[in-house]
Amino acid sequence: MQRIEFIRQLLGSVLVIGSGQKVISSAKPVQPHWIYRHILHGTAYYQAAAVAPMLSPGDLLTMKREPQNPYDRYAVAVYFQEYKLGYMPRKDNRIFSRLLDRHPERYRAEINEIIIYENDFVQIEMEIFEIG
């Protein structure tokens, strides 16, 4: 293996060598890692039913911490655009609230599945991926 190939594999990024030669890596970008899947809670109390026709699997969701929530200081609300859909289940939110407090940019949430029942009840399954 030539030296330049070794450096390219070792670093996996753009490197400027002393002579000014630019080496561009062929390393693939890191793929998001799936870490969580669960059904949102509280969808009947928020805007999930109103926006359900606009939702599709793969749509990005926003997770917002609610440390001042009077019922649960670890609450993580889930939004589609500006519409509040519900909450992450309480049994899991303590871990995710701490992760979001430290590195919110490292996590992406999206819709995995939507079920609209005859009585307008909406069930939304979300997934979370670690992206960095």
VEXKOL-878264 format. One record per residue (C-alpha): x, y, z; residue in three letters. Coordinates in steps of 0.1 Angstrom, whole numbers, padded with zeros to 4 digits, always signed. Layout:
N
XYZALA;...
//
This chain:
132
+0000+0000+0000MET;+0014+0034-0009GLN;+0018+0060+0018ARG;-0009+0083+0004ILE;-0034+0055+0003GLU;-0025+0046+0039PHE;-0030+0082+0051ILE;-0063+0084+0031ARG;-0077+0053+0049GLN;-0063+0063+0082LEU;-0078+0097+0084LEU;-0109+0094+0063GLY;-0111+0131+0057SER;-0096+0159+0036VAL;-0059+0163+0044LEU;-0034+0190+0032VAL;+0001+0176+0029ILE;+0031+0198+0034GLY;+0037+0201-0003SER;+0002+0216-0007GLY;-0012+0185-0023GLN;-0048+0179-0013LYS;-0059+0143-0006VAL;-0096+0137-0007ILE;-0108+0106+0011SER;-0132+0081-0004SER;-0145+0072+0031ALA;-0182+0070+0033LYS;-0201+0094+0056PRO;-0213+0079+0089VAL;-0249+0066+0086GLN;-0275+0073+0113PRO;-0279+0046+0139HIS;-0314+0036+0149TRP;-0317+0037+0187ILE;-0354+0040+0197TYR;-0389+0033+0184ARG;-0422+0039+0203HIS;-0457+0052+0200ILE;-0463+0088+0210LEU;-0484+0093+0241HIS;-0511+0120+0245GLY;-0519+0124+0208THR;-0556+0127+0216ALA;-0549+0159+0237TYR;-0529+0178+0211TYR;-0529+0184+0173GLN;-0521+0150+0160ALA;-0556+0143+0146ALA;-0558+0177+0129ALA;-0525+0173+0111VAL;-0526+0135+0105ALA;-0536+0138+0068PRO;-0504+0159+0063MET;-0481+0133+0079LEU;-0461+0106+0062SER;-0436+0080+0073PRO;-0402+0095+0072GLY;-0413+0130+0081ASP;-0389+0147+0105LEU;-0401+0155+0140LEU;-0387+0179+0165THR;-0382+0169+0201MET;-0384+0197+0227LYS;-0375+0194+0263ARG;-0401+0207+0288GLU;-0381+0209+0321PRO;-0408+0231+0336GLN;-0436+0207+0328ASN;-0456+0204+0361PRO;-0463+0167+0356TYR;-0429+0154+0345ASP;-0396+0174+0347ARG;-0381+0150+0321TYR;-0409+0155+0296ALA;-0400+0155+0259VAL;-0427+0170+0236ALA;-0428+0159+0200VAL;-0437+0183+0172TYR;-0443+0182+0135PHE;-0434+0217+0122GLN;-0452+0239+0148GLU;-0479+0213+0156TYR;-0475+0195+0190LYS;-0483+0158+0184LEU;-0477+0144+0219GLY;-0450+0132+0242TYR;-0423+0106+0243MET;-0434+0079+0268PRO;-0425+0087+0304ARG;-0408+0054+0309LYS;-0381+0064+0284ASP;-0379+0102+0286ASN;-0354+0105+0315ARG;-0326+0091+0293ILE;-0336+0111+0262PHE;-0341+0143+0281SER;-0305+0141+0294ARG;-0292+0132+0259LEU;-0311+0162+0244LEU;-0299+0185+0271ASP;-0263+0177+0263ARG;-0262+0171+0225HIS;-0296+0179+0208PRO;-0279+0181+0174GLU;-0269+0144+0176ARG;-0304+0130+0174TYR;-0330+0129+0147ARG;-0366+0119+0151ALA;-0390+0108+0124GLU;-0423+0092+0118ILE;-0422+0055+0113ASN;-0460+0047+0111GLU;-0493+0065+0114ILE;-0526+0048+0120ILE;-0558+0069+0118ILE;-0588+0051+0135TYR;-0625+0057+0126GLU;-0631+0078+0157ASN;-0603+0102+0146ASP;-0578+0087+0172PHE;-0543+0089+0158VAL;-0515+0065+0167GLN;-0480+0078+0157ILE;-0449+0056+0160GLU;-0417+0076+0161MET;-0381+0065+0156GLU;-0350+0082+0169ILE;-0316+0080+0152PHE;-0282+0090+0165GLU;-0265+0110+0137ILE;-0231+0118+0150GLY;
//
